[in-house]
Structure formats: structure tokens, C-alpha cells
Amino acid sequence: MMEFSGKYLYTIRSANGVLVENLQVYGKSRAEADEKIRQMYWRCEILQCDIVQPQHGRTPNIKMQWVRS
């Protein structure tokens, strides 16, 4: 699997059996993101992990300044 520095989207089952979806975690690699999830949810089972793709075509942040004429 290709490593990707960015945001990962998880679906997990916690230690007490609760399904937790849409967990988003940043990581330099998938292994680092998995480690962060396991620190937050001790003894969880990772059911699914997807890469969140950056959105292209978004409006950039533009600082506008009004000029009086």
C-alpha cells in the first residue's frame, strides 16, 4: 500500500463494541495514523481506513481590501 502524508478516514469498533465512523486523523504515514487511533481508542479494531483526497477547485482564501476612490 502506498504511503500518503495527510488525512486518513477511519471506521473502528471500540473495545466495548461501539461502532465509530468518520474519524479523521492526520499522519505522515498510515502506520502513524493507526498509532494515533490506537492511542485514542485503546484495544480498538480498525475496520476500514481510507485516504481523504484533497479537494481541488476550492475557492482560495483571499484577503480583500477596500479602496476608496
Secondary structure in CASP SS format (residue, H / E / C, confidence):
PFRMAT SS
TARGET T0000
AUTHOR 0000-0000-0000
METHOD secondary structure of the structure
MODEL  1
M C 1.00
M C 1.00
E C 1.00
F C 1.00
S C 1.00
G E 1.00
K E 1.00
Y E 1.00
L E 1.00
Y E 1.00
T E 1.00
I E 1.00
R E 1.00
S C 1.00
A C 1.00
N C 1.00
G C 1.00
V C 1.00
L E 1.00
V E 1.00
E E 1.00
N E 1.00
L E 1.00
Q E 1.00
V E 1.00
Y E 1.00
G E 1.00
K C 1.00
S C 1.00
R H 1.00
A H 1.00
E H 1.00
A H 1.00
D H 1.00
E H 1.00
K H 1.00
I H 1.00
R H 1.00
Q H 1.00
M H 1.00
Y C 1.00
W C 1.00
R C 1.00
C C 1.00
E E 1.00
I E 1.00
L E 1.00
Q E 1.00
C E 1.00
D E 1.00
I E 1.00
V C 1.00
Q C 1.00
P C 1.00
Q C 1.00
H C 1.00
G C 1.00
R C 1.00
T C 1.00
P C 1.00
N C 1.00
I C 1.00
K C 1.00
M C 1.00
Q C 1.00
W C 1.00
V C 1.00
R C 1.00
S C 1.00
END
